[in-house]
Amino acid sequence: MSSFTIICVFVVNIVVKGLASSLPEEYETQVKNYPDIIQSKEKCLPQQGNYEFASTLVCDPDGLLSVAQINMLNTKLHHIRTSVNFDKPSCDVNNPRPVIGVAIVKKIEVDNMDKDRLLSYAAIFSYRLFDKWNLQSHCHSESGKIILLYSKDDGVLYTIAGNLLRRKLTTKQIINIAIRSREQFSTSISDGIAYIIERYREAVESRSVDLFDKAK
């Protein structure tokens, strides 16, 4: 990719009301109509094919990934949801049990954006999906939930994570993981996303909060 912008935030720190005061109509329509990953699987996965899971944790309404790539990502995501720290309490900050939802778009529908404006709109988009998608979180507060938004044409990768994950998956770690994912994204979107979610899994399972400071 010629450009690649990385941004991450934890829900406890995000404020979008000021950003959302005057949103372009086409952007509002895009965000409002983006499929509900729980209620509208057929809209999230419009391509015909043999999907291996009855539910999906990947939403790709523009059909940027193949069915095989969707299946590969869903295999990883469902494994994380069901196996990571499965023997620990549901809302344990030291051993969180995450659920990750992936949203993919071709482009964020706002024209003539500078970098700061683009990031603001990515923030709103991700926050609204975090609020909208009722993922099957183990913790009643949904604080173990992660939304990963990727916009292909904009080269934007945005992660928003619940408060429960702040100790094991820090902002610094998320940024480092994203930077290291550039090579994988240059191969394919699915390879880039797969790399990121595997590193998130390792961070949450690790007994050290400095896992990625020690890597490479």
C-alpha positions in Angstrom: 0.0 0.0 0.0 1.2 3.5 -0.8 -0.2 4.8 2.5 -1.2 3.2 5.7 -2.7 5.0 8.6 -2.9 3.3 12.0 -5.2 4.4 14.8 -6.5 2.8 17.9 -8.5 3.8 20.9 -10.2 2.3 23.9 -13.9 2.9 24.4 -13.4 4.5 27.8 -11.4 7.3 26.1 -13.4 8.0 23.0 -15.6 11.1 22.5 -17.4 11.3 19.3 -20.2 13.8 20.0 -18.2 16.8 18.9 -17.0 15.0 15.8 -20.5 14.1 14.8 -22.1 17.5 14.8 -22.2 17.9 11.0 -21.6 14.7 9.1 -21.9 14.4 5.3 -25.0 12.8 4.2 -23.3 10.1 2.1 -21.2 9.2 5.1 -24.1 9.0 7.5 -25.9 6.8 5.0 -22.9 4.5 4.7 -22.5 4.1 8.5 -26.3 3.7 9.1 -26.6 1.1 6.4 -23.5 -0.9 7.2 -24.8 -4.4 8.0 -25.4 -5.7 11.5 -23.0 -8.6 11.7 -25.4 -10.5 13.9 -28.7 -9.8 12.2 -27.6 -9.6 8.6 -25.1 -12.2 7.7 -26.2 -12.3 4.1 -25.5 -8.6 3.7 -22.1 -8.9 5.4 -21.2 -11.8 3.1 -22.9 -11.1 -0.2 -20.7 -13.5 -2.2 -22.2 -17.0 -3.0 -20.2 -19.9 -1.6 -19.7 -22.5 1.0 -19.3 -20.6 4.3 -18.1 -22.8 7.1 -19.8 -21.1 10.0 -23.5 -20.4 10.7 -22.5 -17.0 12.1 -19.8 -14.6 11.0 -17.3 -12.3 12.8 -16.3 -10.8 9.5 -18.4 -8.2 7.6 -17.4 -7.6 4.0 -20.4 -6.1 2.2 -18.2 -4.9 -0.7 -17.0 -8.4 -1.4 -13.3 -7.6 -1.2 -12.4 -11.0 0.2 -13.0 -14.5 -1.3 -15.2 -17.0 0.4 -12.0 -19.0 1.3 -10.4 -15.9 2.9 -13.6 -15.2 4.9 -13.6 -18.8 6.1 -10.0 -18.6 7.1 -10.6 -15.4 9.1 -13.7 -16.7 10.7 -11.9 -19.9 11.8 -9.3 -17.8 13.7 -11.9 -15.4 15.1 -14.3 -18.1 16.4 -11.3 -20.0 17.9 -10.3 -16.8 19.8 -13.8 -16.3 21.1 -14.3 -19.9 22.3 -10.8 -20.8 23.5 -8.8 -17.9 24.7 -8.7 -17.9 28.6 -11.8 -20.2 28.4 -11.2 -21.5 31.9 -11.0 -18.0 33.5 -13.8 -15.8 34.9 -15.8 -13.9 32.3 -14.7 -10.4 33.2 -11.1 -11.0 34.5 -8.9 -8.0 33.6 -5.8 -10.2 33.9 -7.2 -12.9 31.7 -9.8 -11.4 29.4 -11.9 -13.4 27.0 -12.1 -11.3 23.9 -14.4 -11.4 20.9 -13.3 -9.7 17.7 -15.5 -8.3 15.0 -13.9 -7.3 11.7 -15.5 -4.6 9.4 -14.1 -4.1 5.9 -15.0 -1.3 3.6 -13.7 -0.3 0.2 -13.7 3.4 1.1 -15.1 5.7 3.8 -17.6 7.8 1.9 -16.3 11.3 2.5 -14.7 13.3 -0.3 -11.5 15.5 -0.1 -10.5 14.4 3.3 -7.2 15.4 5.0 -5.6 12.9 7.3 -7.1 14.3 10.6 -10.6 14.4 9.1 -10.3 10.8 7.8 -9.2 9.6 11.2 -12.1 11.4 12.8 -14.6 9.7 10.5 -12.9 6.3 11.0 -13.4 6.8 14.8 -17.1 7.5 14.5 -17.6 4.6 12.1 -15.8 2.2 14.5 -17.5 3.5 17.6 -21.0 3.1 16.1 -20.2 -0.4 15.0 -19.0 -1.2 18.6 -22.3 0.1 19.9 -24.4 -1.6 17.1 -22.9 -5.0 16.9 -24.1 -7.2 19.7 -21.3 -9.7 19.6 -21.4 -12.7 21.8 -19.2 -11.3 24.5 -18.3 -13.3 27.5 -18.4 -10.3 29.8 -21.9 -8.8 30.4 -20.6 -5.2 29.9 -19.2 -6.1 26.4 -15.9 -4.7 27.6 -14.1 -7.7 26.1 -15.2 -6.7 22.6 -12.8 -5.5 19.8 -13.9 -3.9 16.5 -11.3 -3.8 13.8 -12.2 -1.5 10.9 -10.2 -1.6 7.6 -10.8 0.8 4.7 -9.0 -0.5 1.6 -8.8 2.6 -0.6 -8.1 4.9 2.3 -5.4 2.7 3.7 -6.9 3.1 7.2 -6.8 0.5 10.0 -8.7 1.3 13.1 -9.0 -0.7 16.3 -11.5 0.1 19.1 -11.3 -2.1 22.2 -13.4 -2.5 25.3 -12.0 -1.4 28.7 -11.5 -4.9 29.9 -8.6 -5.4 27.4 -6.6 -2.3 28.4 -4.1 -4.2 30.6 -3.3 -7.0 28.2 -3.7 -5.3 24.9 -2.2 -1.8 25.3 -2.4 1.1 22.8 1.4 0.7 22.3 1.0 -3.0 21.5 -1.9 -2.3 19.0 0.2 0.3 17.2 3.3 -2.0 17.0 1.2 -4.9 15.7 -0.4 -2.7 13.1 3.0 -1.4 11.9 4.3 -4.9 11.6 1.3 -5.9 9.6 2.2 -3.7 6.6 4.1 -6.5 4.8 1.1 -8.9 5.2 -1.4 -6.2 4.0 0.9 -5.7 0.9 0.1 -9.4 0.1 -3.6 -9.4 0.7 -6.2 -7.9 3.0 -6.9 -11.2 4.6 -3.3 -11.9 5.3 -3.0 -8.5 7.0 -6.1 -9.0 9.2 -5.1 -12.6 10.0 -1.7 -11.3 11.2 -3.3 -8.7 13.4 -5.9 -11.0 15.1 -3.2 -13.6 15.8 -1.0 -11.0 17.5 -4.0 -9.8 19.5 -4.6 -13.4 20.6 -1.0 -13.8 21.7 -1.1 -10.5 23.6 -4.2 -11.5 25.5 -2.9 -15.0 26.3 0.5 -13.8 27.4 1.4 -13.4 31.0 3.5 -10.4 30.1 2.2 -7.0 29.2 5.4 -6.3 27.3 5.1 -9.1 24.8 5.5 -6.9 21.7 8.2 -4.8 23.2 10.3 -8.0 23.4 9.4 -9.2 19.9 11.9 -8.7 17.1 
